[in-house]
Amino acid sequence: MILGVSIYEILTVSTLVFFIGVYGFVTRKNLIAMLMSVELILNSAALNFVVINKYLFPGNLEGAIFSIFIIAVAAAETALALAIIINLYRRVMSLNTDELETMKY
């Protein structure tokens, strides 16, 4: 147990965060909200890496290293996605996915 919390409770929270991210990505029409949903999914994966590593191999830090790698990839993905979103907003003046037809062809 980590601070009195069992692995099942932490994995339950991670699962909830993952499915909230999936639900947000599928149902939202705004690009910023979709980007935030992808961030929730990546944070859920990072939490899984840390928790499973802590319970299976308590002395090793591979889970934390993978989580730091996920955070770095998420930061790069966010910077690139925001640059694309800003460029699309300048061209179309909207962030709704229904109104974006510039990248279809």
C-alpha positions in Angstrom: 0.0 0.0 0.0 1.1 3.5 -0.8 0.1 5.8 2.0 -2.8 3.5 3.0 -4.3 3.4 -0.5 -4.5 0.0 -2.2 -3.5 -0.7 -5.8 -7.1 -1.4 -6.7 -8.2 2.0 -5.7 -5.4 3.7 -7.6 -6.1 1.6 -10.7 -9.8 2.4 -10.4 -9.0 6.1 -10.4 -6.7 5.7 -13.4 -9.4 3.8 -15.3 -11.9 6.5 -14.5 -9.6 9.2 -15.7 -8.8 7.2 -18.9 -12.5 6.7 -19.8 -13.3 10.3 -19.0 -10.6 11.3 -21.5 -12.0 8.9 -24.1 -15.5 10.1 -23.5 -14.4 13.7 -23.8 -12.5 13.0 -27.0 -15.4 11.3 -28.7 -18.1 13.7 -27.6 -16.4 17.1 -27.8 -16.4 19.3 -31.0 -13.9 21.8 -29.8 -10.3 21.2 -30.6 -9.0 22.5 -27.2 -11.4 20.2 -25.3 -10.2 17.3 -27.4 -6.6 18.1 -26.7 -7.4 18.2 -22.9 -9.0 14.8 -23.3 -5.9 13.4 -24.9 -3.9 14.8 -22.0 -6.2 12.9 -19.5 -5.5 9.7 -21.4 -1.8 10.2 -21.3 -1.9 11.1 -17.5 -3.8 7.9 -16.9 -1.1 5.8 -18.6 1.6 7.6 -16.6 -0.2 6.9 -13.4 -0.5 3.2 -14.4 3.2 3.0 -15.0 4.1 4.4 -11.6 1.6 2.4 -9.6 2.4 -1.0 -11.2 6.1 -0.4 -11.0 5.8 0.5 -7.3 3.9 -2.7 -6.5 5.8 -5.1 -8.7 9.4 -3.7 -8.3 9.4 -1.4 -5.2 13.2 -0.6 -5.5 13.3 0.2 -9.2 12.5 3.5 -10.9 11.5 2.3 -14.4 7.9 3.3 -14.0 8.8 6.8 -13.0 11.3 7.1 -15.9 8.5 5.9 -18.3 6.2 8.5 -16.8 8.7 11.3 -17.2 9.1 10.2 -20.9 5.2 10.2 -21.3 5.1 13.7 -19.8 7.8 14.9 -22.2 6.0 13.4 -25.2 2.7 15.0 -24.0 4.4 18.4 -23.7 5.8 18.1 -27.2 2.4 16.9 -28.5 0.6 19.8 -26.8 3.0 22.4 -28.2 2.6 21.0 -31.7 -1.2 20.7 -31.4 -1.6 24.2 -30.1 0.5 25.6 -33.0 -1.8 23.7 -35.4 -4.9 24.9 -33.6 -3.7 28.5 -33.6 -3.0 28.3 -37.3 -6.4 26.8 -38.0 -8.1 29.5 -35.9 -6.4 32.2 -37.9 -7.6 30.8 -41.2 -11.2 29.7 -40.2 -12.0 31.7 -37.1 -13.5 28.7 -35.4 -12.3 25.7 -33.4 -15.3 23.5 -34.0 -14.4 20.3 -35.9 -17.6 20.5 -37.9 -16.5 23.8 -39.5 -12.9 22.8 -40.3 -12.6 21.7 -43.9 -9.2 23.1 -44.8 -7.3 19.9 -44.0 -9.8 17.5 -45.7 -8.2 17.5 -49.2 
